[in-house]
Amino acid sequence: MPFLHSLFCRQGADNRLRFLAINLTIYFCFLLINSVIDIKLLSLIILTITSYILAMTTLRRLKDAKLKSNWLAISVISYVFIGLTIIFIGNSAINWLIFIPATLSALLLTYPSKEQKHYILGYSGPIDLSQYKSTHSHQQNHRVEPVFSNNPASLSQPSTFNSNDHVQTHTLNSSTSNPRNNGIIQEPSNDLGEIIRIKLVTHSKILLISFFVFILIIIVTAIVKNTYTTQQKTILNNTRILNKQETTTIKLEHIAPLSMPDNFTLYLSQYNGLIIHWQANEPSSDQHWSITSAQGDDSCKNIQFNKGETFRILSVNVENNIDHYASFSPLDTQPLLQAIAFRGSFSLCDFTFSLKGSQAALNKNNRYAEFIEY
């Protein structure tokens, strides 16, 4: 399509309206796609395409205003840098930085066209856009005016009026009233763009201070928002972990207490899991060990018997600051009671317990005796 070709064309000129429309479309499309589609590769492709279109329209606008091409590098580089920042930081507050290249483009709009050109859709160049131009408004309708004269000869003579002569005369007369010289337009002194640029130059210090304050506000807002988001994520994750622990932690009942000779007591849970209870001399924390979080005192990970047998401990909880309860899996109940009956001692959480007389104590309780094999 010729219109698309004109967007990528290096030649020709763009007037103010076309340059403004292209810039607004570029910024809007980039921000929209980057916000809706969270795919960095696609955002980079859009940034590359829009950067080239921005570079070409800026180049054509500079040619239209007869300005140096230094502006091209400043405008495009600022847009690419801000675009990369928006893509990789991913903070919505950073999107406001798009006003930096937009401001540079707005300043370029203050410069008027320096030559009289024939624009179609705001473009004047080698690409033919005449198909987008309405033709009926440009067709000249020639009429033969009636002539009333008493001279018969004048009636018989053909009219020698030439429309081209009329156009040339009209153009000549117009040139005396319009400030044009050899195709150069002498812009009136009340041009809005010129007035805006003069005001900006006059108050350049205030403008620069406001510009840096604006950037500082955006950066501070982005940092605060990022910190707040990080804190919220941390709180949410901790809440999820606590909820998960609460749902996975099952309150074990202490059933069938059996006192053993060396100051410890055996219990069975409602699932027939063995529980060993003893009292410490010094107060301790609420939980010594939990297999679900793998956190706590490493000495409470296992129970170890004097013959080298070890069993994994599910948890060691502390109640009343001194009452310790070591819980085991129901799968280990039978081999654990077998070891307690026939071994000499075991160590648990840096405590060592003697098993002298344990076999006789187990045989006195039918709940435990049924687990012992001889």
Phi and psi in degrees as a GROMACS rama.xvg file:
@    title "Ramachandran Plot"
@    xaxis  label "Phi"
@    yaxis  label "Psi"
@TYPE xy
-59.402  -35.8206  PRO-2
-63.703  -43.6351  PHE-3
-64.9992  -38.1302  LEU-4
-61.6932  -35.9771  HIS-5
-68.0286  -25.7349  SER-6
-69.6324  -32.013  LEU-7
-99.1523  5.69118  PHE-8
-78.1569  136.907  CYS-9
-85.9092  -23.0479  ARG-10
-92.5179  169.764  GLN-11
88.0439  -167.892  GLY-12
-143.194  148.503  ALA-13
-115.499  132.977  ASP-14
-80.3723  -178.47  ASN-15
-61.99  -45.3966  ARG-16
-64.4839  -43.4943  LEU-17
-65.9136  -43.0349  ARG-18
-60.6321  -41.7949  PHE-19
-64.8283  -44.3329  LEU-20
-63.406  -42.3976  ALA-21
-65.0329  -43.2283  ILE-22
-62.9618  -47.1226  ASN-23
-61.904  -39.7536  LEU-24
-64.108  -41.6428  THR-25
-62.22  -49.6825  ILE-26
-65.3362  -41.5043  TYR-27
-66.0566  -46.508  PHE-28
-63.9214  -41.5829  CYS-29
-64.1362  -48.4171  PHE-30
-64.755  -39.0838  LEU-31
-65.2649  -49.1797  LEU-32
-65.8542  -41.1181  ILE-33
-66.2809  -30.811  ASN-34
-81.1458  -38.2606  SER-35
-81.4188  -43.1239  VAL-36
-108.369  110.957  ILE-37
-88.5903  61.9543  ASP-38
-126.202  109.264  ILE-39
-62.9356  -37.2179  LYS-40
-62.7636  -43.9506  LEU-41
-64.4932  -40.2468  LEU-42
-63.3641  -37.9056  SER-43
-66.4356  -38.025  LEU-44
-64.9272  -45.2064  ILE-45
-61.979  -40.5887  ILE-46
-62.6057  -39.8332  LEU-47
-65.7232  -46.6299  THR-48
-64.3006  -47.5324  ILE-49
-66.9801  -30.8628  THR-50
-64.5089  -40.2819  SER-51
-67.9291  -42.7442  TYR-52
-62.1306  -41.1805  ILE-53
-62.9645  -40.2906  LEU-54
-64.2526  -40.9912  ALA-55
-69.787  -43.6065  MET-56
-68.1802  -33.3905  THR-57
-66.3659  -40.7617  THR-58
-62.9386  -42.996  LEU-59
-68.8294  -35.2398  ARG-60
-67.1669  -36.822  ARG-61
-65.5944  -39.2492  LEU-62
-66.2929  -38.2754  LYS-63
-65.6712  -35.5566  ASP-64
-94.8539  1.04261  ALA-65
57.7609  49.4631  LYS-66
-112.67  162.762  LEU-67
-71.8183  155.828  LYS-68
-82.6408  4.75023  SER-69
-60.7342  -32.0693  ASN-70
-61.2732  -29.5304  TRP-71
-60.5989  -47.7993  LEU-72
-65.054  -42.0855  ALA-73
-62.4785  -45.9642  ILE-74
-66.4667  -47.908  SER-75
-71.195  -43.7362  VAL-76
-63.0328  -41.0118  ILE-77
-63.9195  -39.3179  SER-78
-66.435  -42.8918  TYR-79
-65.2096  -43.2981  VAL-80
-63.815  -46.5931  PHE-81
-65.7186  -38.1891  ILE-82
-62.08  -44.0543  GLY-83
-64.342  -38.6707  LEU-84
-61.5428  -44.4624  THR-85
-63.6704  -39.6809  ILE-86
-68.1814  -47.1836  ILE-87
-90.8535  -22.7641  PHE-88
-81.7141  -39.1823  ILE-89
68.8584  30.1444  GLY-90
-111.82  126.818  ASN-91
-62.1093  -26.7205  SER-92
-66.3419  -28.4354  ALA-93
-68.0871  -21.7327  ILE-94
-58.1772  -26.807  ASN-95
-66.6171  -16.908  TRP-96
-67.0953  -12.3226  LEU-97
-62.7332  -16.04  ILE-98
-67.973  -17.1434  PHE-99
-66.4286  -58.005  ILE-100
-65.1688  -29.4187  PRO-101
-65.2023  -36.3035  ALA-102
-66.5038  -41.1233  THR-103
-62.436  -40.2735  LEU-104
-65.6044  -38.5298  SER-105
-64.3679  -36.0654  ALA-106
-65.5845  -35.7359  LEU-107
-67.9254  -24.1507  LEU-108
-69.8097  -18.3923  LEU-109
-74.5836  -13.8689  THR-110
-89.727  125.15  TYR-111
-80.4312  168.622  PRO-112
-67.7645  141.447  SER-113
-101.963  -9.73087  LYS-114
-133.434  153.258  GLU-115
-80.8514  115.704  GLN-116
-128.42  161.927  LYS-117
-98.5927  105.347  HIS-118
-96.9864  139.449  TYR-119
-126.785  119.15  ILE-120
55.2948  34.8799  LEU-121
79.2076  4.3542  GLY-122
-116.361  138.852  TYR-123
-133.863  112.376  SER-124
-175.878  -167.828  GLY-125
-71.1657  -18.7236  PRO-126
-82.6843  128.263  ILE-127
-81.1307  113.059  ASP-128
-110.868  22.0176  LEU-129
-64.625  -22.3771  SER-130
-68.3942  -18.8434  GLN-131
-90.0485  0.221095  TYR-132
-99.132  135.339  LYS-133
-71.686  126.033  SER-134
-90.2212  -26.0279  THR-135
-69.13  -26.8446  HIS-136
-79.1753  -12.0435  SER-137
-106.565  -1.40752  HIS-138
-81.6854  132.982  GLN-139
-91.3563  127.618  GLN-140
-97.7869  112.363  ASN-141
-89.6995  131.324  HIS-142
-122.334  147.925  ARG-143
-97.759  112.371  VAL-144
-75.7883  138.812  GLU-145
-68.9106  143.522  PRO-146
-118.053  124.999  VAL-147
-106.823  117.673  PHE-148
-147.818  147.526  SER-149
-83.2033  -8.9542  ASN-150
-90.2125  113.982  ASN-151
-61.9532  -30.1799  PRO-152
-65.5811  -34.4339  ALA-153
-69.6076  -27.2506  SER-154
-72.41  -33.7426  LEU-155
-81.7992  -20.4644  SER-156
-81.2228  136.98  GLN-157
-67.3879  151.186  PRO-158
-69.1827  133.178  SER-159
-101.119  16.1499  THR-160
-72.1484  129.712  PHE-161
-115.697  124.624  ASN-162
-63.3968  -29.7629  SER-163
-68.132  -37.4432  ASN-164
-63.3193  -37.8039  ASP-165
-65.728  -42.0216  HIS-166
-64.4363  -41.6971  VAL-167
-65.7273  -41.316  GLN-168
-64.1719  -41.1521  THR-169
-64.488  -40.5844  HIS-170
-65.0041  -40.9801  THR-171
-63.8584  -43.3741  LEU-172
-66.4502  -36.189  ASN-173
-68.0823  -32.1266  SER-174
-66.6651  -24.2151  SER-175
-78.2491  -22.8106  THR-176
-97.6128  -22.6128  SER-177
-101.346  140.852  ASN-178
-78.6921  71.0745  PRO-179
-121.701  143.955  ARG-180
-144.1  110.452  ASN-181
54.4036  43.3492  ASN-182
82.9558  -4.64333  GLY-183
-90.5877  126.474  ILE-184
-87.6407  123.283  ILE-185
-88.9053  98.9291  GLN-186
-64.2919  140.266  GLU-187
-64.5802  154.706  PRO-188
-69.9824  -17.944  SER-189
-95.7015  23.6034  ASN-190
-62.9617  130.669  ASP-191
-61.8856  -42.0994  LEU-192
-62.0395  -42.2904  GLY-193
-63.0261  -41.0149  GLU-194
-63.5682  -43.3115  ILE-195
-63.6756  -43.8446  ILE-196
-64.8805  -38.9743  ARG-197
-63.7895  -41.1066  ILE-198
-63.8647  -40.5165  LYS-199
-66.4861  -41.4849  LEU-200
-65.5972  -38.4752  VAL-201
-64.6284  -38.0083  THR-202
-111.03  42.2177  HIS-203
-64.6842  -36.5292  SER-204
-65.2834  -44.7191  LYS-205
-63.2908  -38.5341  ILE-206
-63.4752  -44.1922  LEU-207
-65.5544  -41.8169  LEU-208
-61.9301  -44.7041  ILE-209
-62.6172  -37.2714  SER-210
-64.5702  -46.2968  PHE-211
-70.0585  -35.2719  PHE-212
-63.3344  -40.4703  VAL-213
-61.2061  -45.1884  PHE-214
-64.5576  -41.3948  ILE-215
-62.3696  -41.3273  LEU-216
-62.1727  -42.1499  ILE-217
-63.5347  -44.1216  ILE-218
-64.0215  -45.799  ILE-219
-62.7353  -42.549  VAL-220
-61.4411  -41.4351  THR-221
-64.3544  -41.4498  ALA-222
-65.6686  -45.8672  ILE-223
-62.1199  -43.7222  VAL-224
-65.2413  -40.162  LYS-225
-65.7219  -40.9566  ASN-226
-63.8808  -44.1107  THR-227
-62.9407  -42.135  TYR-228
-63.7137  -41.0337  THR-229
-63.5263  -43.3706  THR-230
-62.6374  -42.7842  GLN-231
-63.2531  -38.9628  GLN-232
-65.2471  -40.8591  LYS-233
-63.3146  -45.4786  THR-234
-62.227  -41.6487  ILE-235
-64.3068  -42.3872  LEU-236
-65.374  -41.5423  ASN-237
-64.1642  -39.0159  ASN-238
-63.6359  -41.1402  THR-239
-64.2492  -39.8321  ARG-240
-64.8433  -44.1028  ILE-241
-63.7459  -41.7831  LEU-242
-63.7265  -37.6908  ASN-243
-67.3965  -41.0221  LYS-244
-65.6059  -38.5795  GLN-245
-65.5069  -38.498  GLU-246
-74.9044  -30.4947  THR-247
-87.9247  -21.1775  THR-248
-79.7474  124.648  THR-249
-110.419  130.816  ILE-250
-71.7899  118.048  LYS-251
-91.7898  134.368  LEU-252
-84.0798  151.513  GLU-253
-105.657  101.56  HIS-254
-114.624  151.478  ILE-255
53.5385  64.1857  ALA-256
-65.862  139.783  PRO-257
-138.814  113.136  LEU-258
-77.1366  136.024  SER-259
-107.523  160.798  MET-260
-59.7798  -35.7397  PRO-261
-98.8962  49.8701  ASP-262
57.1404  40.4864  ASN-263
-137.787  159.017  PHE-264
-126.512  142.454  THR-265
-101.562  141.496  LEU-266
-132.407  161.268  TYR-267
-117.257  140.644  LEU-268
-83.5554  177.036  SER-269
-66.8896  -11.0487  GLN-270
-106.807  13.1177  TYR-271
65.4766  26.0113  ASN-272
-85.6369  140.031  GLY-273
-78.2033  140.796  LEU-274
-129.097  128.342  ILE-275
-107.982  128.121  ILE-276
-118.667  136.975  HIS-277
-150.692  164.769  TRP-278
-111.431  134.326  GLN-279
-92.5676  161.114  ALA-280
-80.7066  -25.7405  ASN-281
-120.617  148.418  GLU-282
-62.3819  147.836  PRO-283
-131.794  174.066  SER-284
-74.0722  173.778  SER-285
-68.4655  -29.2071  ASP-286
-141.124  126.256  GLN-287
-88.3282  -34.0925  HIS-288
-159.354  143.177  TRP-289
-143.501  125.866  SER-290
-71.5285  -22.9835  ILE-291
-70.4449  -34.6754  THR-292
-102.571  -11.407  SER-293
56.5439  35.8272  ALA-294
-126.4  145.465  GLN-295
134.876  -162.263  GLY-296
-73.665  123.446  ASP-297
-64.9072  -24.6996  ASP-298
-71.6805  -10.8852  SER-299
-100.437  9.80004  CYS-300
-69.3698  -38.2858  LYS-301
-135.405  157.562  ASN-302
-105.155  130.844  ILE-303
-123.312  128.57  GLN-304
-94.8232  164.803  PHE-305
-68.161  -19.0913  ASN-306
-89.377  4.86574  LYS-307
97.7285  -3.48689  GLY-308
-73.4619  137.273  GLU-309
-130.508  147.793  THR-310
-133.911  140.636  PHE-311
-73.6363  137.265  ARG-312
-97.9409  132.998  ILE-313
-73.2693  -45.9657  LEU-314
-162.281  154.28  SER-315
-127.011  108.707  VAL-316
-106.721  149.886  ASN-317
-116.706  128.13  VAL-318
-120.964  142.951  GLU-319
57.9639  24.0413  ASN-320
70.4356  -14.8301  ASN-321
-129.899  -20.1588  ILE-322
-85.7364  114.248  ASP-323
-101.548  136.941  HIS-324
-129.321  111.927  TYR-325
-99.1093  119.753  ALA-326
-104.56  142.623  SER-327
-124.891  164.056  PHE-328
-71.6717  144.61  SER-329
-59.3032  -23.9282  PRO-330
-67.8033  -24.0248  LEU-331
-98.9682  4.25195  ASP-332
-62.2299  -49.9714  THR-333
-64.5531  -50.6381  GLN-334
-65.7233  -30.2951  PRO-335
-65.4617  -48.222  LEU-336
-65.0805  -32.5351  LEU-337
-63.5915  -41.99  GLN-338
-70.2166  -39.083  ALA-339
-63.2899  -33.7667  ILE-340
-75.1687  -34.2705  ALA-341
-116.943  -0.201242  PHE-342
-101.921  170.621  ARG-343
-93.1576  -29.4676  GLY-344
-166.712  167.872  SER-345
-148.036  156.729  PHE-346
-117.528  141.329  SER-347
-152.937  119.748  LEU-348
53.7058  45.0073  CYS-349
67.4316  13.2955  ASP-350
-109.355  140.175  PHE-351
-114.787  130.223  THR-352
-121.438  136.662  PHE-353
-84.2676  144.405  SER-354
-109.304  19.0364  LEU-355
-65.6434  124.425  LYS-356
83.1  7.6007  GLY-357
-71.0486  -32.6945  SER-358
-65.4869  -42.8428  GLN-359
-65.2865  -36.753  ALA-360
-67.5918  -38.1922  ALA-361
-68.5  -38.4044  LEU-362
-68.8412  -20.1139  ASN-363
-76.7613  -13.459  LYS-364
-117.148  118.233  ASN-365
-63.7432  -30.8391  ASN-366
-62.5531  -33.3034  ARG-367
-95.2973  -30.4371  TYR-368
-64.59  -30.4176  ALA-369
-66.8821  -17.1716  GLU-370
-88.2302  -13.6036  PHE-371
-86.5383  132.356  ILE-372
-115.455  137.228  GLU-373
